[in-house]
Amino acid sequence: MNRDIFSADHELFREQFRRFAAKEIEPKIEEWNERGMSDRATWRRMGEEGFLGANVPVEYGGSGGDFLYDAIVMEELSYLRAHGLMMSLHSDICLPYITAYGSEEQKRKYVPGAVSGEILLGIAMTEPGTGSDLANVQTKAIKHGDSYILNGAKTFISNGQIGDLFIVVAKTDPSANPPHKGVSLLLVEAGTPGFVKGRKLDKLGLRGQDTSELAFEDCRVPAGNLLGGEGQGFRMLMEKLQQERLCIAVASTASCRRALDDTIAYVKERRAFGKRIAGFQNTQFKLAELATEVEISQAFTDKLLAAHVRGEDIVKEVSMAKWWMTDLQKRLTGECLQLHGGYGFMREYPISSDYADAAVQSIYAGTNEIMKVIIARRLGLE
Ligand SMILES: Cc1cc2nc3c(=O)[nH]c(=O)nc-3n(C[C@H](O)[C@H](O)[C@H](O)COP(=O)(O)OP(=O)(O)OC[C@H]3O[C@@H](n4cnc5c(N)ncnc54)[C@H](O)[C@@H]3O)c2cc1C
């Protein structure tokens, strides 16, 4: 079906990105998956070509486009299975905190480098003892003169090894009541004394992406690196999570499409009992059902993308999309793997990594259970 949210300029941009990705990204995916990490040179090339932070204002080095340009890059990377290059984390999850809440000085210092791919970004919310219950973070940032002394441990941090600048969620007022009022965001540069990059974690999926532990041991962060005001961290996080979850829905739909396309091609080739697997009614019905759900997914995603670009509050609907589409992705990759038979279980068939990669989609950016808590709250069910 024709998608009507994109202009001719968007489509041109997609074509440009496809050409770039075929030449400069696709050949590297296998190496990233083996190494457990992408490479800085590719990030810089993405920046040079204008594929990072395309919606950042021109005065800070961006192209001043809308969010749809970034959505295009996300879709194309997901369809390629280039999960190592977590562009949406950098451009659409982290960067907006700085462009929206940063001081003029912070924006001038960090945004142009992020857009050019020189400064890679990450966000450190999760701790070994605290994930979903974000207001309960134990990392502390206590003010001493013109610095904050940061102490605490973070885990599961994407871009943890390759990243240069992290938005760290910490308590500047550990005794605040309610606790979320003590939460603040600090910009912490890699290489700051006391900022220790820990283990790169060994994951089931997203093998080309580095996910790490981080530790802060009496790490002195200049007071000027506080993002927004003290105690404003939780509000800023809540405001920006709509876009983060929309990114997951966009990526999830594109990943479903890829798994489905590859499976349709496979069942047309593979034969059993003297006919193609595609000829069995079970195969036809399964794929017909999944293709229907992917189209529904796409229609909902596009509606949300358009509303998001118009600046509407669609927290409830984005939470619906995040849980429903990531659930679909897990179900769909399982069904598609089954249709591959034993080959689906073999690493050389990409459907096996699709299955593993899908597992995390319902966990990060707020688990699907938390999505339902948000939806229920917005339905007035408290
Ligand atoms: C690959 C990967 C990358 C990640 N990247 C980042 C990153 O870059 N930055 C970052 O900060 N974090 C990151 N995370 C962490 C991720 O956001 C957390 O794992 C997630 O928020 C869940 O937290 P948790 O793991 O502590 O689970 P828990 O909060 O311990 O949850 C365990 C289970 O309990 C359920 N649960 C919890 N509370 C409720 C409730 N109120 N009602 C019903 N059920 C509930 C959850 O849904 C879940 O099923 C990443 C995680 C992974 C796996």
The ligand as an SDF file (V2000), in Angstrom:
LIG
                    3D

 53 58  0  0  0  0  0  0  0  0999 V2000
   19.9810   -4.7090   24.9360 C   0  0  0  0  0  0  0  0  0  0  0  0
   19.5510   -3.7300   25.9610 C   0  0  0  0  0  0  0  0  0  0  0  0
   19.8800   -2.3880   25.7840 C   0  0  0  0  0  0  0  0  0  0  0  0
   19.5250   -1.4550   26.7490 C   0  0  0  0  0  0  0  0  0  0  0  0
   19.9230   -0.1490   26.5980 N   0  0  0  0  0  0  0  0  0  0  0  0
   19.7480    0.7170   27.6270 C   0  0  0  0  0  0  0  0  0  0  0  0
   20.3050    2.0460   27.5880 C   0  0  0  0  0  0  0  0  0  0  0  0
   20.9380    2.4530   26.6080 O   0  0  0  0  0  0  0  0  0  0  0  0
   20.1360    2.8420   28.6710 N   0  0  0  0  0  0  0  0  0  0  0  0
   19.4550    2.4450   29.7830 C   0  0  0  0  0  0  0  0  0  0  0  0
   19.3650    3.2130   30.7070 O   0  0  0  0  0  0  0  0  0  0  0  0
   18.9060    1.2000   29.8430 N   0  0  0  0  0  0  0  0  0  0  0  0
   19.0330    0.3400   28.8140 C   0  0  0  0  0  0  0  0  0  0  0  0
   18.5130   -0.9320   28.8830 N   0  0  0  0  0  0  0  0  0  0  0  0
   17.7930   -1.3350   30.0800 C   0  0  0  0  0  0  0  0  0  0  0  0
   16.2890   -1.4840   29.8850 C   0  0  0  0  0  0  0  0  0  0  0  0
   15.7020   -0.2340   29.6770 O   0  0  0  0  0  0  0  0  0  0  0  0
   15.7680   -2.2120   31.1270 C   0  0  0  0  0  0  0  0  0  0  0  0
   16.2150   -3.5480   31.0600 O   0  0  0  0  0  0  0  0  0  0  0  0
   14.2410   -2.1510   31.2350 C   0  0  0  0  0  0  0  0  0  0  0  0
   13.8060   -0.8600   31.5320 O   0  0  0  0  0  0  0  0  0  0  0  0
   13.6910   -3.1130   32.2930 C   0  0  0  0  0  0  0  0  0  0  0  0
   14.3380   -2.9420   33.5050 O   0  0  0  0  0  0  0  0  0  0  0  0
   14.9290   -4.2210   34.2820 P   0  0  0  0  0  0  0  0  0  0  0  0
   15.7790   -4.9850   33.3170 O   0  0  0  0  0  0  0  0  0  0  0  0
   15.5650   -3.7500   35.5220 O   0  0  0  0  0  0  0  0  0  0  0  0
   13.6660   -5.0930   34.6030 O   0  0  0  0  0  0  0  0  0  0  0  0
   12.7260   -4.9870   35.9110 P   0  0  0  0  0  0  0  0  0  0  0  0
   12.3120   -3.5740   36.1100 O   0  0  0  0  0  0  0  0  0  0  0  0
   13.4160   -5.6810   37.0260 O   0  0  0  0  0  0  0  0  0  0  0  0
   11.4710   -5.8210   35.4390 O   0  0  0  0  0  0  0  0  0  0  0  0
   11.4100   -7.2620   35.5170 C   0  0  0  0  0  0  0  0  0  0  0  0
    9.9980   -7.6930   35.0800 C   0  0  0  0  0  0  0  0  0  0  0  0
    9.0470   -7.1280   36.0020 O   0  0  0  0  0  0  0  0  0  0  0  0
    8.0620   -6.4150   35.2950 C   0  0  0  0  0  0  0  0  0  0  0  0
    7.6080   -5.2350   36.0400 N   0  0  0  0  0  0  0  0  0  0  0  0
    8.3470   -4.2750   36.6540 C   0  0  0  0  0  0  0  0  0  0  0  0
    7.5510   -3.3420   37.1870 N   0  0  0  0  0  0  0  0  0  0  0  0
    6.2680   -3.7040   36.9180 C   0  0  0  0  0  0  0  0  0  0  0  0
    4.9850   -3.1360   37.1760 C   0  0  0  0  0  0  0  0  0  0  0  0
    4.8610   -1.9690   37.8370 N   0  0  0  0  0  0  0  0  0  0  0  0
    3.8880   -3.7850   36.7490 N   0  0  0  0  0  0  0  0  0  0  0  0
    3.9960   -4.9630   36.0680 C   0  0  0  0  0  0  0  0  0  0  0  0
    5.1740   -5.5350   35.7790 N   0  0  0  0  0  0  0  0  0  0  0  0
    6.3020   -4.9180   36.1870 C   0  0  0  0  0  0  0  0  0  0  0  0
    8.7650   -5.9510   34.0150 C   0  0  0  0  0  0  0  0  0  0  0  0
    7.8400   -5.6310   33.0070 O   0  0  0  0  0  0  0  0  0  0  0  0
    9.6140   -7.1720   33.6960 C   0  0  0  0  0  0  0  0  0  0  0  0
    8.8470   -8.1250   33.0170 O   0  0  0  0  0  0  0  0  0  0  0  0
   18.8050   -1.8750   27.9050 C   0  0  0  0  0  0  0  0  0  0  0  0
   18.4650   -3.2190   28.0610 C   0  0  0  0  0  0  0  0  0  0  0  0
   18.8320   -4.1430   27.1150 C   0  0  0  0  0  0  0  0  0  0  0  0
   18.4730   -5.5830   27.3560 C   0  0  0  0  0  0  0  0  0  0  0  0
  1  2  1  0
  2  3  1  0
  2 52  2  0
  3  4  2  0
  4  5  1  0
  4 50  1  0
  5  6  2  0
  6  7  1  0
  6 13  1  0
  7  8  2  0
  7  9  1  0
  9 10  1  0
 10 11  2  0
 10 12  1  0
 12 13  2  0
 13 14  1  0
 14 15  1  0
 14 50  1  0
 15 16  1  0
 16 17  1  0
 16 18  1  0
 18 19  1  0
 18 20  1  0
 20 21  1  0
 20 22  1  0
 22 23  1  0
 23 24  1  0
 24 25  2  0
 24 26  1  0
 24 27  1  0
 27 28  1  0
 28 29  2  0
 28 30  1  0
 28 31  1  0
 31 32  1  0
 32 33  1  0
 33 34  1  0
 33 48  1  0
 34 35  1  0
 35 36  1  0
 35 46  1  0
 36 37  1  0
 36 45  1  0
 37 38  2  0
 38 39  1  0
 39 40  1  0
 39 45  2  0
 40 41  1  0
 40 42  2  0
 42 43  1  0
 43 44  2  0
 44 45  1  0
 46 47  1  0
 46 48  1  0
 48 49  1  0
 50 51  2  0
 51 52  1  0
 52 53  1  0
M  END
$$$$
